[in-house]
């Protein structure tokens, strides 16, 4: 059968016919294997290898199919000791190809190894060729404990030679092709799903699998826990950063090395040592342009934090931890600034958005276990990132938002097709809010200060025209919109089917501020926030900062109403109105008529302003109901705003005490 098939390959000059003939040969190898002797198997392997070597004019996909057939022969030899000589001959011939001075032979050797890895890893292809599931698993496990380790060490030794080069610019294109082939092999090996009973059951049952985590067995311990291995990959990474394809492969390798876990670590100390070594190598490679490889860096960090966990990271030496947090801070700020440009340019690549989101997830994971870290070690980094994010969404001179964000009529049409910012950026805003709460004593006063200036500027339009027409007004609307979103996520949590409470960081901040807070002035500020005739209503001196932000939102609502009553409908923005209604709904569910039994120490100002039996609390309920009624009567053409207003009403009446108050 094999002879007949090969005659077809030789006789035909059509690549597609050759491909189909080789495919038939591959199936025949599996089918006739029980009757195949070791001598015949080795003869066929050697013939196919030499045929490819001496036929450089073969079409690439035909060559790959022949190489894959050789891999099938080697796989069939795995579990039968009678065929050990065939397997050893393959290893020897491949090793000779890889160490050759001829680039084509080295690339062919890499193709053999890639086909071998693919054959042992690919479940569907193996099953389709006639391998039973049990047979495939036995072959794969045997390969992992033997030849795969040889393969990986051979690849690492070659990469080590390249890592000693000072500059890749001196390499020829052929040398770079060989380097790419070896890095591709390293990527495949590091992305290997090592055999485990748990994973086998998931595959059999057809259950979805998560990202590949590097979990080699104990036989790989001396290889992966050798510091020189990390040195090779980090040195090589620094060399290939300016090569797009090579840097992508390098980041994949580092991402997988960042996920090393399982039985390979004999103790927690061994895991901690590996983590420390990895962080030291990683820190040395982040000295270049931070935004040039944003997603790759974010993937490595995300994988590292996810696999090793914040408790383990907290135990690395203090100097390494401090440097790591500093790099994370710089990266987050750099990605936030670049992501803001992505937002401004509609249709732009969202690479920086994705990278920033991944870093925020990593930061959130670290913050959740903050007691494991040195006291206040997150306060300064969190403040830097929060401030940077706020500035990126504010217009100059206070912020850095690009002029590209000023919408034209065309942009407005695109905006209507996009998700609302509060939905599209919900995860991002949640992460930034978590950072803001970690530095609440800096973040909340900052938001209050900027918000106060913007609301004052908006209020000044009652007595004057917009200086530069609609352009400046649009800029102001955008500022107010993002301030409402950031404030809403910073001050409040949201959820379905659970009792919402005032975040403990906010409660602690309000309590700590009590010494310099005038409770009576705070209540007066809140009560007169919607009174546009009160001359001192925007004086926030000695006013509780948490309540001051709520009062500014109420002032914004009152200003919007006054502009409409004055028939100046071009001034208020439906988007800003939606954002203010959304803020009030989110705030109402946590703050208005809170359950005192859920708080050990609620500040006097929060108690006086929001508790059920207070005059201020009842006033706020009626104010919210009145806001809903006004919107339903005025914004009849704005469907989304009407729906948001109804949601606000539902939030008010979902509490029995607020419902009873609203019916008075």
C-alpha positions in Angstrom: 0.0 0.0 0.0 2.7 2.5 1.0 4.7 1.7 -2.2 1.6 2.3 -4.4 0.8 5.6 -2.7 4.4 6.8 -3.0 4.4 6.0 -6.8 1.5 8.5 -7.0 3.6 11.1 -5.3 6.5 10.6 -7.6 4.4 10.3 -10.8 2.3 13.5 -10.3 3.6 17.0 -10.5 0.3 18.5 -9.1 0.8 19.6 -5.5 -2.8 18.9 -4.5 -2.5 15.3 -5.8 0.8 14.9 -3.9 -0.8 16.2 -0.7 -3.7 13.8 -0.9 -1.4 10.9 -1.7 0.8 11.7 1.4 -2.4 12.0 3.5 -3.4 8.5 2.3 0.1 7.2 3.2 -0.2 8.7 6.7 -3.5 6.8 7.3 -2.0 3.7 5.9 0.9 3.8 8.4 -1.6 3.8 11.3 -3.8 1.1 9.7 -0.9 -1.3 8.8 1.1 -0.6 11.9 0.4 -4.0 13.6 2.0 -5.7 10.6 4.9 -3.3 10.4 8.4 -4.4 11.5 10.9 -2.0 13.2 13.1 -2.2 10.1 10.3 -1.3 7.7 9.2 1.6 10.0 12.7 3.0 10.1 13.2 2.6 6.4 10.0 4.5 5.7 11.0 7.2 8.2 14.5 7.6 6.7 13.2 7.6 3.2 10.6 10.3 3.9 13.1 12.5 5.7 15.7 12.2 2.9 13.0 12.8 0.3 12.1 16.1 1.8 15.7 17.1 2.3 16.6 16.5 -1.3 13.4 17.9 -2.8 13.5 21.7 -2.0 11.0 22.4 -4.8 8.1 20.7 -3.0 5.2 23.0 -2.1 5.2 23.9 1.6 2.0 22.2 2.5 3.1 18.9 0.9 6.4 19.1 2.8 4.5 19.7 6.1 2.3 16.7 5.4 5.3 14.4 4.8 6.9 15.7 8.0 3.7 15.0 9.8 3.7 11.5 8.5 7.2 11.0 10.0 5.8 12.3 13.3 3.0 9.7 13.1 5.6 7.0 12.7 7.5 8.2 15.7 4.3 8.4 17.8 3.4 4.8 16.9 6.8 3.8 18.2 6.3 5.4 21.6 4.7 2.6 23.6 6.4 -0.4 21.9 9.9 -1.1 23.1 10.6 -3.1 20.0 10.6 0.2 18.1 12.9 2.1 20.5 15.7 2.0 17.9 13.4 3.8 15.4 12.6 6.5 17.8 16.3 6.9 18.8 17.2 7.1 15.1 14.7 9.9 14.6 16.1 11.8 17.6 19.7 11.4 16.3 18.8 12.5 12.7 16.8 15.4 13.9 19.6 16.5 16.3 22.0 16.4 13.3 19.6 18.6 11.2 19.3 21.1 14.0 23.1 21.4 14.5 23.8 21.7 10.8 25.3 24.9 9.4 22.8 24.9 6.6 19.8 27.0 7.4 17.4 24.9 5.4 18.4 21.8 7.2 17.9 23.5 10.6 14.5 24.7 9.5 13.6 21.2 8.4 14.7 19.9 11.8 12.4 22.5 13.5 9.6 21.3 11.3 10.1 17.8 12.5 9.9 18.8 16.1 6.9 21.1 15.5 5.1 18.2 13.8 6.0 15.9 16.6 4.6 18.3 19.3 1.5 18.8 17.2 0.9 15.1 16.8 1.1 14.4 20.5 -1.0 17.4 21.5 -3.7 17.2 18.9 -6.6 15.1 20.1 -9.0 15.5 17.2 -6.4 14.7 14.5 -5.2 11.7 16.4 -8.7 10.3 16.9 -9.5 10.9 13.3 -6.5 8.9 12.2 -7.6 5.8 14.1 -5.8 6.2 17.5 -8.1 5.3 20.4 -8.3 7.8 23.2 -6.5 5.5 25.6 -3.7 4.9 23.2 -3.3 8.6 22.5 -3.1 9.4 26.3 -0.5 6.7 26.9 1.6 7.9 24.0 1.3 11.5 25.2 2.2 10.8 28.8 5.2 8.7 27.7 6.4 11.5 25.4 6.1 14.1 28.2 8.3 12.1 30.5 10.9 11.3 27.9 11.5 12.8 24.5 9.7 16.1 25.2 12.2 17.0 27.9 15.0 16.3 25.4 13.3 18.4 22.8 12.8 21.3 25.2 16.3 21.3 26.4 17.6 21.2 22.9 15.5 24.3 22.0 16.6 26.1 25.1 20.3 25.4 24.4 19.9 26.9 20.9 18.1 30.0 22.3 20.8 30.4 24.8 23.3 30.8 22.0 21.2 33.5 20.5 20.7 35.3 23.8 24.4 35.8 24.1 24.3 38.0 20.9 24.5 41.7 21.7 22.5 42.9 18.7 20.2 41.0 16.3 20.8 43.5 13.5 23.9 41.7 12.6 22.0 38.5 11.9 21.0 37.5 8.3 17.4 36.9 7.4 18.1 33.2 7.3 19.4 33.3 10.9 16.3 35.3 12.0 14.1 32.7 10.4 15.9 29.9 12.3 15.5 31.9 15.6 11.8 32.4 14.9 11.4 28.6 14.3 13.1 27.8 17.6 11.1 30.4 19.5 7.9 29.0 18.0 9.0 25.6 19.3 9.6 27.0 22.8 6.1 28.6 22.7 4.5 25.3 21.8 6.3 23.5 24.5 5.5 26.1 27.2 1.8 26.1 26.1 1.7 22.3 26.6 -1.2 20.9 28.5 0.5 18.3 30.6 -1.4 15.1 31.3 -3.6 15.1 34.3 -6.6 13.0 35.3 -8.7 16.0 36.0 -8.1 17.5 32.6 -8.6 14.2 30.8 -12.1 13.9 32.4 -12.9 17.5 31.2 -11.9 16.7 27.6 -13.9 13.5 27.6 -17.0 15.2 28.9 -16.6 18.1 26.5 -16.3 20.7 29.2 -14.7 24.1 28.4 -11.1 24.6 29.4 -9.6 27.8 30.6 -6.3 29.3 29.7 -3.3 26.9 29.5 -1.4 26.9 32.8 2.1 25.4 32.8 2.0 22.4 35.1 4.9 20.0 34.3 5.5 16.9 36.4 8.3 16.4 38.9 10.7 15.1 36.2 10.9 18.7 34.8 11.8 20.2 38.2 15.6 20.6 37.7 14.9 22.2 34.3 12.4 24.8 35.2 13.8 25.7 38.6 17.2 26.4 37.1 17.7 30.2 37.2 19.6 30.0 33.9 16.3 29.1 32.1 14.7 32.4 33.1 17.8 34.3 32.3 17.8 32.9 28.8 14.2 33.9 28.1 14.6 37.4 29.6 17.9 38.1 27.8 16.3 36.9 24.5 13.2 39.0 25.2 15.2 42.2 25.6 17.0 41.4 22.3 13.8 40.8 20.2 11.6 43.7 21.5 12.0 45.6 18.2 11.1 42.5 16.1 7.2 42.3 16.0 6.9 38.5 15.3 9.8 37.5 17.6 8.6 39.8 20.5 5.1 38.3 20.2 6.5 34.8 20.6 8.8 36.0 23.4 5.8 37.4 25.3 3.9 34.2 24.9 6.9 32.3 26.4 7.1 34.7 29.4 3.4 34.6 29.9 3.5 30.8 30.3 6.6 30.9 32.5 4.7 33.3 34.7 2.0 30.5 35.1 4.4 27.8 36.3 2.7 25.9 39.1 1.8 22.4 40.4 3.8 19.5 41.5 7.0 20.9 40.1 7.4 23.0 43.3 8.3 20.8 46.2 7.6 23.5 48.8 6.2 27.0 49.2 9.8 28.3 49.5 10.6 26.9 46.1 7.6 28.6 44.6 8.6 31.9 46.3 12.1 31.6 45.0 11.0 31.1 41.5 8.6 34.0 41.8 11.4 36.3 43.0 13.7 35.2 40.2 11.0 35.8 37.7 10.2 39.3 39.0 13.8 40.3 39.0 14.1 39.3 35.4 10.9 41.0 34.5 11.9 44.2 36.1 15.1 44.3 34.1 13.1 44.1 30.8 10.7 47.0 31.5 13.3 49.7 31.3 12.4 50.4 27.6 9.3 52.1 26.2 6.4 51.0 28.4 3.6 51.4 25.8 5.4 49.7 22.9 4.4 46.2 24.0 1.4 47.0 26.1 -0.7 43.9 25.7 2.2 41.5 26.1 3.3 43.2 29.3 -0.2 43.2 30.7 -0.6 39.5 29.8 2.5 38.5 31.7 1.5 40.6 34.8 -2.1 39.3 34.8 -0.9 35.7 34.5 1.6 36.1 37.3 -0.8 37.7 39.7 -3.6 35.2 38.9 -1.4 32.1 39.3 0.8 33.0 42.2 -1.7 35.1 44.1 -1.3 38.3 46.0 -0.4 36.5 49.3 2.7 34.9 47.6 3.6 38.2 45.9 3.5 40.0 49.3 6.3 37.7 50.6 8.9 38.5 48.0 11.8 40.7 49.3 10.8 44.2 50.1 13.1 45.8 47.4 11.7 43.6 44.7 8.1 44.2 45.8 8.6 47.9 45.8 10.1 47.9 42.4 7.4 45.7 41.0 4.6 47.9 42.4 6.4 50.9 41.0 6.5 49.3 37.5 2.8 48.3 37.8 2.0 51.9 38.6 4.0 53.4 35.7 2.5 50.8 33.3 -1.0 51.5 34.5 -0.6 55.3 34.0 1.0 54.9 30.6 -1.7 52.5 29.4 -4.5 54.8 30.8 -3.1 57.7 28.8 -2.8 55.7 25.7 -6.3 54.1 26.3 -7.8 57.6 26.6 -6.6 58.3 23.0 -8.2 55.0 21.9 -11.5 56.3 23.3 -11.1 59.6 21.5 -10.5 58.1 18.1 -13.5 56.1 17.2 -12.7 52.9 15.4 -9.1 52.9 16.8 -7.4 49.7 18.0 -8.5 48.9 21.5 -5.1 47.3 22.4 -4.3 49.8 25.1 -7.9 49.5 26.5 -7.4 45.7 26.9 -4.0 46.2 28.4 -5.2 48.7 30.9 -8.2 46.5 31.8 -5.9 43.6 32.5 -3.6 45.7 34.7 -6.7 47.0 36.6 -7.7 43.4 37.2 -4.3 42.6 38.6 -4.4 45.6 40.8 -7.8 44.7 42.1 -6.5 41.2 43.0 -3.6 42.7 44.9 -5.9 45.1 46.7 -8.3 42.4 47.8 -5.5 40.9 49.9 -4.0 44.2 51.1 -3.6 43.1 54.7 -0.9 40.7 53.5 1.2 43.6 52.2 3.1 46.3 54.2 0.9 49.0 55.6 -0.1 51.8 53.2 2.1 50.3 50.4 -0.8 50.8 48.0 -1.8 54.3 48.9 0.7 56.2 46.8 0.5 53.9 43.7 -3.3 53.9 43.9 -3.4 57.7 44.1 -1.1 58.1 41.1 -3.2 55.8 38.9 -6.5 57.3 40.0 -5.3 60.9 39.5 -3.9 59.9 36.0 -7.2 58.3 35.1 -9.2 61.4 36.2 -6.9 63.7 34.3 -7.2 61.6 31.1 -10.9 62.2 31.1 -10.9 65.9 31.9 -10.2 68.6 29.4 -7.3 71.0 29.7 -6.0 72.8 31.7 -7.0 70.5 34.6 -6.8 67.3 32.4 -5.2 65.9 29.4 -8.1 64.7 27.3 -7.3 65.0 23.7 -8.9 67.6 21.4 -9.8 64.7 19.2 -12.6 64.0 21.7 -14.5 67.1 20.6 -17.3 65.4 18.6 -18.5 66.5 15.1 -21.9 65.6 13.9 -20.5 62.5 12.3 -19.0 61.4 15.7 -22.4 62.0 17.4 -23.9 59.5 15.0 -21.2 56.9 15.9 -21.8 57.6 19.6 -25.4 56.6 19.3 -24.4 53.2 18.0 -21.9 52.6 20.9 -22.7 51.2 24.3 -23.2 53.7 27.1 -19.9 54.6 28.8 -21.1 53.4 32.1 -21.7 49.9 30.5 -18.8 49.8 28.1 -16.3 50.9 30.8 -18.0 49.3 33.8 -15.1 47.0 34.6 -12.6 49.7 34.1 -14.4 52.2 36.3 -14.8 49.5 39.0 -11.1 48.9 39.0 -10.3 52.6 39.1 -12.8 53.0 42.0 -11.1 50.2 43.9 -7.8 52.1 43.6 -9.6 55.3 44.6 -10.9 53.7 47.7 -7.4 52.5 48.6 -6.4 56.2 48.7 -9.7 57.6 49.6 -8.2 60.5 51.6 -6.6 61.8 48.4 -9.0 60.6 45.7 -12.3 61.8 47.1 -11.2 65.4 47.8 -9.7 65.5 44.3 -12.9 64.5 42.7 -14.8 67.0 44.8 -12.5 69.8 43.9 -12.8 69.2 40.1 -16.5 68.5 40.3 -17.0 71.7 42.2 -15.2 73.8 39.5 -17.2 72.2 36.7 -20.6 72.6 38.3 -19.7 76.2 39.2 -18.7 76.8 35.5 -22.0 75.2 34.4 -24.0 77.4 36.8 -22.2 80.6 35.5 -23.9 80.0 32.1 -27.2 81.2 33.7 -26.0 84.7 33.5 -23.8 84.6 30.4 -23.5 83.1 27.0 -21.3 80.2 26.3 -17.9 81.9 25.5 -17.0 79.8 22.4 -20.4 78.4 21.5 -21.3 74.7 21.4 -17.7 73.5 21.3 -16.9 74.7 24.8 -20.2 73.5 26.0 -19.6 70.0 24.7 -16.3 69.9 26.4 -18.0 70.9 29.7 -20.7 68.2 29.2 -18.0 65.6 28.7 -16.2 66.6 31.9 -19.4 66.5 33.9 -20.4 63.1 32.3 -17.1 61.4 33.4 -17.1 63.1 36.8 -20.6 61.6 37.5 -19.4 58.1 36.3 -16.2 58.2 38.4 -18.0 59.6 41.4 -20.7 57.0 41.1 -18.3 54.1 41.1 -16.1 55.6 43.8 -18.9 56.3 46.3 -21.3 53.4 45.6 -21.5 49.8 44.8 -24.3 48.2 42.7 -25.7 44.7 42.6 -28.8 42.6 42.2 -30.5 40.6 44.9 -28.2 41.8 47.7 -28.3 44.4 50.4 -26.2 47.3 49.3 -24.2 49.2 51.9 -22.1 52.3 52.0 -18.5 51.2 51.2 -16.5 50.9 54.4 -13.7 53.1 53.0 -16.2 55.9 52.5 -17.6 55.4 56.0 -14.1 55.5 57.5 -13.2 58.6 55.5 -16.4 60.5 56.6 -15.8 59.5 60.2 -12.1 60.7 60.1 -13.3 63.9 58.6 -15.8 64.6 61.4 -13.3 66.7 63.3 -13.2 69.4 60.6 -16.8 68.9 59.5 -19.7 71.2 60.5 -22.7 68.9 60.6 -25.2 71.8 60.5 -23.5 73.5 57.6 -23.4 70.1 55.8 -27.1 69.6 56.1 -27.8 73.2 55.0 -25.6 72.7 52.0 -27.5 69.6 51.0 -30.9 71.2 51.6 -30.1 74.3 49.6 -28.1 72.6 46.8 -31.2 72.8 44.5 -31.9 76.4 45.6 -30.3 78.5 42.9 -31.1 81.7 44.8 -29.0 80.7 47.8 -25.9 82.7 47.5 -23.7 80.4 49.7 -25.1 77.1 48.4 -21.8 76.1 46.7 -19.6 77.0 49.7 -18.2 73.5 50.6 -15.9 74.7 53.3 -16.3 72.5 56.4 -18.9 70.4 54.5 -18.6 66.6 54.6 -16.9 65.7 51.3 -19.1 62.7 50.6 -22.3 64.7 51.1 -20.8 67.6 49.2 -20.5 65.5 46.0 -24.2 64.5 46.4 -25.1 68.1 46.8 -23.2 69.1 43.6 -25.2 66.5 41.7 -28.4 67.9 43.0 -27.2 71.4 42.0 -26.4 70.1 38.6 -30.0 68.7 38.4 -31.4 72.0 39.5 -29.4 74.0 36.9 -30.6 71.7 34.2 -34.2 72.3 35.2 -33.7 76.1 35.3 -32.2 76.2 31.8 -35.2 74.3 30.5 -37.6 76.6 32.3 -35.8 79.6 30.7 -36.2 77.9 27.3 -32.4 77.5 26.9 -32.6 73.8 25.9 -29.3 74.0 24.0 -27.4 74.2 27.4 -28.4 71.0 29.2 -27.2 67.7 27.7 -29.4 64.6 27.7 -26.3 62.5 28.2 -25.3 64.4 31.3 -28.9 64.2 32.5 -28.8 60.5 32.1 -25.5 60.2 34.0 -26.9 62.3 36.8 -30.0 60.2 37.1 -27.8 57.1 37.0 -25.7 58.5 39.8 -28.7 59.3 41.9 -30.1 55.8 41.4 -26.8 54.2 42.4 -26.4 56.5 45.3 -30.0 56.1 46.5 -29.8 52.3 46.8 -26.8 52.5 49.2 -27.1 55.7 51.1 -30.7 56.8 51.5 -32.3 55.3 54.6 -29.4 52.9 55.3 -29.9 50.0 57.8 -27.9 51.2 60.9 -27.5 47.7 62.1 -25.1 47.1 59.3 -22.6 49.8 60.4 -20.6 49.8 63.6 -19.8 53.5 63.3 -21.7 55.8 60.9 -20.4 59.3 61.0 -22.7 62.0 62.4 -22.9 63.9 59.1 -24.0 60.7 57.2 -26.5 59.9 59.9 -28.0 63.4 60.0 -28.2 63.5 56.2 -29.5 60.1 55.1 -31.1 58.2 58.0 -34.8 57.4 57.8 -36.1 59.6 60.7 -34.2 62.7 59.6 -35.8 65.7 57.9 -32.9 65.7 55.4 -33.6 62.1 54.4 -37.3 62.7 53.8 -36.5 65.8 51.8 -34.1 63.9 49.5 -36.7 61.2 48.8 -39.2 63.8 47.7 -36.6 65.5 45.6 -35.8 62.3 43.8 -39.5 61.7 43.1 -39.9 65.2 41.8 -36.8 64.7 39.5 -38.4 61.6 38.0 -41.7 63.5 37.4 -39.9 66.4 35.8 -38.0 64.1 33.4 -41.1 62.2 32.4 -42.8 65.5 31.5 -39.9 67.3 29.8 -37.6 64.7 28.1 -40.4 62.9 26.2 -38.3 62.5 23.1 -35.3 60.9 25.0 -36.3 57.3 25.4 -33.1 56.2 27.2 -33.4 59.1 29.7 -37.0 58.2 30.4 -36.0 54.6 31.1 -33.2 55.7 33.4 -35.7 58.0 35.2 -38.1 55.0 35.7 -35.1 53.0 37.1 -34.5 55.8 39.5 -38.1 55.7 40.7 -37.9 51.9 41.1 -34.8 52.3 43.2 -36.5 54.8 45.4 -39.5 52.6 46.1 -37.6 49.3 46.4 -37.1 50.1 50.0 -40.3 50.0 52.1 -39.3 52.9 54.2 -38.4 55.0 51.2 -41.7 54.0 49.5 -43.7 55.0 52.6 -41.9 58.4 52.6 -42.5 59.0 48.9 -46.3 58.5 49.4 -46.6 61.2 52.0 
